[in-house]
């Protein structure tokens, strides 16, 4: 069996290999994911700490973005989920070199691609919503404007980082789909005209013609008429001398 194309399916050079933490932290994908994690913290931290104020005419706190609580809730939800997702995908990136099944690595890359693409779109919606509500906030007295501007700015930065993560995941998916192959069994075709190797060359065989023996139906009886007649008295030969007693 000969397996071809064993290059780097889905971004893993060798399943079961070790982890070089320095090399891992220097990877562009890891750096961008850490930035996405940091930007998500800034977004939901700014809203949860300084995103609500107590207006004079209301006892309940209101969102600083045009007093639209839905905008703050949306930004906090997107930020918290993005924070948890970055942690989860970082752990998967660490664990991927130890995955021995290429199908599992494929599912991880597909999940990264799908989630990054969806969150790029959701961050774009979040930025548009926060920017629109912030522009409609005319009474800024008592509002922490730095927190509002930071939330809008880091929402925009998150669009860029998650878009880059989507690009990296797409490139890794395409590279993995091209690199992974099915093991093929190679066998030389049989050629009937190919002579035997010298070591196993058969000896020449020249069969001798077979001549069947003719057998008669009955055994051959000798012809007694051709035998000489029996003579009881034998005459001594002239040279014979009887012994003397």
Order of alpha helices (4+ residues) and beta strands (2+ residues): alpha-alpha-beta-beta-alpha-alpha-alpha
